[in-house]
Amino acid sequence: MAHINLLPWRDELRKQKQQQFAVVGAGSAILGAMLVLLAHMQMEGLIEKQNQRNQFLDKEIAELDTKIAKIKDMEKTKNALLARMDIIQQLQRSRPQSVHLMDQLVYTLPDGVYLNKIAQQDQALTLSGVAQSNARVSAYMRNIDSSQWLASPKLDVIETKDSERRRSAEFRLRASQATSTASEESKEEQS
């Protein structure tokens, strides 16, 4: 039999397989690197889009913050104007009260009672005067109690004095100014 040497053929086959393995390995490495690069580019694109969105939102938020600040200033101005309007309306409503108060002070004053001093603090009134008798002071207090614009008479001091064969009673009483809602509503409806 002839002697056939198969070693070079096997060596050649082994070299071909090593070359194929190297080509497949290199191809796989290149393909893997391309996939990683593609994924990286895709992620970079998504990050860039998100950054653009964030910048747009930041710009819009800054614009809205300036608008909100303007609105808050407008609300402060509005509240100040409303407070002024309330004060003006209260003054308008209370304007006729002083006239009614003076009218009621005269109307409720019985004969023989004279007022020396009238002091008012908010709705509280302090009335000082002279009466011919204690009964006239009592009548004055009843008149105040039945008045539409005066209420809650309370006697602080009453002193009886005799001078030149005359007897008089000096008094000081407190009352409060009442607001007549029914008469105000009817006047407002007429206006």
BALOBA-1460 file (C-alpha; in Angstrom, 3 decimals):
// residues 191
<rec num="1" residu="m" x="0.000" y="0.000" z="0.000"/>
<rec num="2" residu="a" x="1.084" y="3.373" z="-0.711"/>
<rec num="3" residu="h" x="1.962" y="5.695" z="1.842"/>
<rec num="4" residu="i" x="-0.402" y="8.743" z="1.914"/>
<rec num="5" residu="n" x="0.304" y="11.586" z="4.182"/>
<rec num="6" residu="l" x="-2.981" y="13.185" z="5.385"/>
<rec num="7" residu="l" x="-1.363" y="15.576" z="7.832"/>
<rec num="8" residu="p" x="-1.033" y="18.533" z="5.448"/>
<rec num="9" residu="w" x="-4.692" y="18.129" z="4.502"/>
<rec num="10" residu="r" x="-5.716" y="18.072" z="8.147"/>
<rec num="11" residu="d" x="-3.474" y="21.044" z="8.862"/>
<rec num="12" residu="e" x="-5.041" y="22.900" z="5.993"/>
<rec num="13" residu="l" x="-8.559" y="22.012" z="7.196"/>
<rec num="14" residu="r" x="-7.667" y="23.139" z="10.698"/>
<rec num="15" residu="k" x="-6.303" y="26.444" z="9.342"/>
<rec num="16" residu="q" x="-9.521" y="26.962" z="7.344"/>
<rec num="17" residu="k" x="-11.636" y="26.310" z="10.410"/>
<rec num="18" residu="q" x="-9.480" y="28.704" z="12.470"/>
<rec num="19" residu="q" x="-9.848" y="31.318" z="9.737"/>
<rec num="20" residu="q" x="-13.608" y="30.767" z="9.632"/>
<rec num="21" residu="f" x="-13.754" y="31.024" z="13.430"/>
<rec num="22" residu="a" x="-11.692" y="34.216" z="13.342"/>
<rec num="23" residu="v" x="-13.933" y="35.680" z="10.599"/>
<rec num="24" residu="v" x="-17.096" y="34.680" z="12.456"/>
<rec num="25" residu="g" x="-15.637" y="36.021" z="15.746"/>
<rec num="26" residu="a" x="-14.562" y="39.266" z="14.113"/>
<rec num="27" residu="g" x="-17.925" y="39.545" z="12.350"/>
<rec num="28" residu="s" x="-19.745" y="38.902" z="15.622"/>
<rec num="29" residu="a" x="-17.556" y="41.458" z="17.421"/>
<rec num="30" residu="i" x="-18.175" y="44.028" z="14.652"/>
<rec num="31" residu="l" x="-21.903" y="43.244" z="14.666"/>
<rec num="32" residu="g" x="-21.998" y="43.498" z="18.487"/>
<rec num="33" residu="a" x="-20.062" y="46.772" z="18.382"/>
<rec num="34" residu="m" x="-22.467" y="48.114" z="15.752"/>
<rec num="35" residu="l" x="-25.450" y="47.075" z="17.871"/>
<rec num="36" residu="v" x="-23.944" y="48.762" z="20.944"/>
<rec num="37" residu="l" x="-23.164" y="51.867" z="18.860"/>
<rec num="38" residu="l" x="-26.710" y="51.874" z="17.433"/>
<rec num="39" residu="a" x="-28.222" y="51.471" z="20.924"/>
<rec num="40" residu="h" x="-25.948" y="54.227" z="22.205"/>
<rec num="41" residu="m" x="-26.981" y="56.541" z="19.361"/>
<rec num="42" residu="q" x="-30.642" y="55.716" z="19.983"/>
<rec num="43" residu="m" x="-30.283" y="56.491" z="23.706"/>
<rec num="44" residu="e" x="-28.381" y="59.709" z="22.965"/>
<rec num="45" residu="g" x="-31.197" y="60.752" z="20.610"/>
<rec num="46" residu="l" x="-33.818" y="60.033" z="23.271"/>
<rec num="47" residu="i" x="-31.799" y="61.920" z="25.899"/>
<rec num="48" residu="e" x="-31.401" y="64.892" z="23.532"/>
<rec num="49" residu="k" x="-35.152" y="64.947" z="22.824"/>
<rec num="50" residu="q" x="-35.897" y="64.775" z="26.545"/>
<rec num="51" residu="n" x="-33.423" y="67.603" z="27.232"/>
<rec num="52" residu="q" x="-35.140" y="69.708" z="24.558"/>
<rec num="53" residu="r" x="-38.511" y="68.972" z="26.157"/>
<rec num="54" residu="n" x="-37.123" y="69.869" z="29.588"/>
<rec num="55" residu="q" x="-35.726" y="73.158" z="28.252"/>
<rec num="56" residu="f" x="-39.085" y="73.965" z="26.641"/>
<rec num="57" residu="l" x="-40.905" y="73.140" z="29.883"/>
<rec num="58" residu="d" x="-38.429" y="75.226" z="31.925"/>
<rec num="59" residu="k" x="-39.010" y="78.184" z="29.596"/>
<rec num="60" residu="e" x="-42.788" y="77.786" z="29.822"/>
<rec num="61" residu="i" x="-42.625" y="77.407" z="33.625"/>
<rec num="62" residu="a" x="-40.578" y="80.613" z="33.862"/>
<rec num="63" residu="e" x="-43.180" y="82.449" z="31.752"/>
<rec num="64" residu="l" x="-46.002" y="81.053" z="33.889"/>
<rec num="65" residu="d" x="-44.167" y="82.059" z="37.075"/>
<rec num="66" residu="t" x="-43.996" y="85.661" z="35.858"/>
<rec num="67" residu="k" x="-47.704" y="85.530" z="34.970"/>
<rec num="68" residu="i" x="-48.523" y="84.055" z="38.405"/>
<rec num="69" residu="a" x="-46.541" y="86.845" z="40.076"/>
<rec num="70" residu="k" x="-48.517" y="89.407" z="38.074"/>
<rec num="71" residu="i" x="-51.775" y="87.678" z="39.028"/>
<rec num="72" residu="k" x="-50.790" y="87.711" z="42.716"/>
<rec num="73" residu="d" x="-50.026" y="91.437" z="42.462"/>
<rec num="74" residu="m" x="-53.384" y="91.956" z="40.776"/>
<rec num="75" residu="e" x="-55.110" y="89.970" z="43.526"/>
<rec num="76" residu="k" x="-53.408" y="92.099" z="46.187"/>
<rec num="77" residu="t" x="-54.555" y="95.210" z="44.352"/>
<rec num="78" residu="k" x="-58.041" y="93.736" z="44.007"/>
<rec num="79" residu="n" x="-58.213" y="92.893" z="47.715"/>
<rec num="80" residu="a" x="-57.026" y="96.395" z="48.617"/>
<rec num="81" residu="l" x="-59.670" y="97.905" z="46.320"/>
<rec num="82" residu="l" x="-62.361" y="95.635" z="47.762"/>
<rec num="83" residu="a" x="-61.349" y="96.663" z="51.282"/>
<rec num="84" residu="r" x="-61.577" y="100.316" z="50.265"/>
<rec num="85" residu="m" x="-64.954" y="99.689" z="48.659"/>
<rec num="86" residu="d" x="-66.171" y="98.004" z="51.859"/>
<rec num="87" residu="i" x="-65.040" y="100.978" z="53.914"/>
<rec num="88" residu="i" x="-66.747" y="103.364" z="51.515"/>
<rec num="89" residu="q" x="-69.931" y="101.290" z="51.624"/>
<rec num="90" residu="q" x="-69.826" y="101.230" z="55.432"/>
<rec num="91" residu="l" x="-69.384" y="104.989" z="55.459"/>
<rec num="92" residu="q" x="-72.272" y="105.357" z="53.006"/>
<rec num="93" residu="r" x="-74.477" y="103.171" z="55.209"/>
<rec num="94" residu="s" x="-73.431" y="104.924" z="58.406"/>
<rec num="95" residu="r" x="-73.765" y="108.440" z="57.002"/>
<rec num="96" residu="p" x="-77.448" y="108.797" z="57.873"/>
<rec num="97" residu="q" x="-76.883" y="107.204" z="61.291"/>
<rec num="98" residu="s" x="-75.399" y="110.366" z="62.757"/>
<rec num="99" residu="v" x="-78.437" y="112.317" z="61.571"/>
<rec num="100" residu="h" x="-80.766" y="109.697" z="63.037"/>
<rec num="101" residu="l" x="-78.750" y="109.709" z="66.259"/>
<rec num="102" residu="m" x="-79.104" y="113.467" z="66.710"/>
<rec num="103" residu="d" x="-82.767" y="113.287" z="65.779"/>
<rec num="104" residu="q" x="-83.414" y="110.466" z="68.257"/>
<rec num="105" residu="l" x="-81.494" y="112.257" z="71.017"/>
<rec num="106" residu="v" x="-83.855" y="115.207" z="70.633"/>
<rec num="107" residu="y" x="-86.952" y="113.062" z="70.070"/>
<rec num="108" residu="t" x="-86.388" y="110.872" z="73.141"/>
<rec num="109" residu="l" x="-85.556" y="113.772" z="75.448"/>
<rec num="110" residu="p" x="-88.572" y="114.413" z="77.715"/>
<rec num="111" residu="d" x="-89.514" y="117.824" z="79.097"/>
<rec num="112" residu="g" x="-87.434" y="118.792" z="82.078"/>
<rec num="113" residu="v" x="-84.302" y="116.890" z="80.965"/>
<rec num="114" residu="y" x="-81.299" y="118.742" z="79.554"/>
<rec num="115" residu="l" x="-78.133" y="117.221" z="78.147"/>
<rec num="116" residu="n" x="-74.794" y="118.834" z="78.982"/>
<rec num="117" residu="k" x="-72.429" y="116.422" z="77.269"/>
<rec num="118" residu="i" x="-72.663" y="113.686" z="74.646"/>
<rec num="119" residu="a" x="-69.667" y="111.434" z="73.977"/>
<rec num="120" residu="q" x="-69.532" y="108.654" z="71.412"/>
<rec num="121" residu="q" x="-66.935" y="105.953" z="70.959"/>
<rec num="122" residu="d" x="-67.777" y="103.529" z="68.143"/>
<rec num="123" residu="q" x="-71.379" y="102.559" z="68.913"/>
<rec num="124" residu="a" x="-71.236" y="103.439" z="72.644"/>
<rec num="125" residu="l" x="-72.762" y="106.716" z="73.829"/>
<rec num="126" residu="t" x="-72.241" y="108.476" z="77.152"/>
<rec num="127" residu="l" x="-74.897" y="111.071" z="77.968"/>
<rec num="128" residu="s" x="-74.535" y="113.551" z="80.828"/>
<rec num="129" residu="g" x="-77.170" y="116.032" z="81.822"/>
<rec num="130" residu="v" x="-79.549" y="117.531" z="84.339"/>
<rec num="131" residu="a" x="-83.166" y="116.546" z="85.000"/>
<rec num="132" residu="q" x="-85.831" y="118.113" z="87.182"/>
<rec num="133" residu="s" x="-86.403" y="114.775" z="88.907"/>
<rec num="134" residu="n" x="-85.356" y="111.135" z="88.984"/>
<rec num="135" residu="a" x="-88.646" y="110.214" z="87.326"/>
<rec num="136" residu="r" x="-87.710" y="112.283" z="84.281"/>
<rec num="137" residu="v" x="-84.424" y="110.378" z="83.981"/>
<rec num="138" residu="s" x="-86.417" y="107.126" z="84.138"/>
<rec num="139" residu="a" x="-88.747" y="108.417" z="81.418"/>
<rec num="140" residu="y" x="-85.700" y="109.342" z="79.323"/>
<rec num="141" residu="m" x="-84.292" y="105.826" z="79.723"/>
<rec num="142" residu="r" x="-87.656" y="104.298" z="78.685"/>
<rec num="143" residu="n" x="-87.719" y="106.565" z="75.636"/>
<rec num="144" residu="i" x="-84.187" y="105.478" z="74.712"/>
<rec num="145" residu="d" x="-85.141" y="101.828" z="75.151"/>
<rec num="146" residu="s" x="-88.153" y="102.207" z="72.837"/>
<rec num="147" residu="s" x="-86.145" y="104.167" z="70.260"/>
<rec num="148" residu="q" x="-85.350" y="102.647" z="66.904"/>
<rec num="149" residu="w" x="-81.828" y="104.114" z="66.762"/>
<rec num="150" residu="l" x="-80.796" y="103.934" z="70.438"/>
<rec num="151" residu="a" x="-80.653" y="100.907" z="72.707"/>
<rec num="152" residu="s" x="-79.507" y="99.502" z="76.039"/>
<rec num="153" residu="p" x="-79.706" y="102.508" z="78.397"/>
<rec num="154" residu="k" x="-77.724" y="101.984" z="81.620"/>
<rec num="155" residu="l" x="-77.630" y="104.543" z="84.373"/>
<rec num="156" residu="d" x="-74.124" y="105.143" z="85.759"/>
<rec num="157" residu="v" x="-74.649" y="107.984" z="88.201"/>
<rec num="158" residu="i" x="-77.557" y="110.078" z="89.409"/>
<rec num="159" residu="e" x="-77.072" y="112.760" z="92.060"/>
<rec num="160" residu="t" x="-79.843" y="114.849" z="93.508"/>
<rec num="161" residu="k" x="-78.838" y="118.437" z="94.269"/>
<rec num="162" residu="d" x="-80.721" y="121.265" z="95.904"/>
<rec num="163" residu="s" x="-79.828" y="124.774" z="94.798"/>
<rec num="164" residu="e" x="-81.847" y="127.978" z="95.242"/>
<rec num="165" residu="r" x="-84.996" y="126.157" z="96.279"/>
<rec num="166" residu="r" x="-84.789" y="123.964" z="93.200"/>
<rec num="167" residu="r" x="-84.202" y="120.311" z="93.222"/>
<rec num="168" residu="s" x="-82.360" y="118.788" z="90.251"/>
<rec num="169" residu="a" x="-80.834" y="115.447" z="89.398"/>
<rec num="170" residu="e" x="-77.495" y="115.307" z="87.599"/>
<rec num="171" residu="f" x="-77.079" y="112.054" z="85.748"/>
<rec num="172" residu="r" x="-74.732" y="110.149" z="83.507"/>
<rec num="173" residu="l" x="-75.984" y="107.213" z="81.514"/>
<rec num="174" residu="r" x="-74.662" y="104.971" z="78.807"/>
<rec num="175" residu="a" x="-76.499" y="103.753" z="75.725"/>
<rec num="176" residu="s" x="-75.557" y="102.234" z="72.424"/>
<rec num="177" residu="q" x="-76.364" y="103.335" z="68.936"/>
<rec num="178" residu="a" x="-78.498" y="100.723" z="67.213"/>
<rec num="179" residu="t" x="-78.810" y="100.282" z="63.496"/>
<rec num="180" residu="s" x="-82.304" y="99.814" z="62.278"/>
<rec num="181" residu="t" x="-82.012" y="97.179" z="59.572"/>
<rec num="182" residu="a" x="-85.636" y="97.375" z="58.531"/>
<rec num="183" residu="s" x="-85.547" y="101.119" z="57.941"/>
<rec num="184" residu="e" x="-82.194" y="100.842" z="56.123"/>
<rec num="185" residu="e" x="-83.505" y="98.115" z="53.832"/>
<rec num="186" residu="s" x="-86.608" y="100.107" z="52.975"/>
<rec num="187" residu="k" x="-84.484" y="103.190" z="52.227"/>
<rec num="188" residu="e" x="-82.114" y="101.154" z="50.056"/>
<rec num="189" residu="e" x="-85.057" y="99.741" z="48.102"/>
<rec num="190" residu="q" x="-86.371" y="103.258" z="47.535"/>
<rec num="191" residu="s" x="-82.969" y="104.444" z="46.268"/>
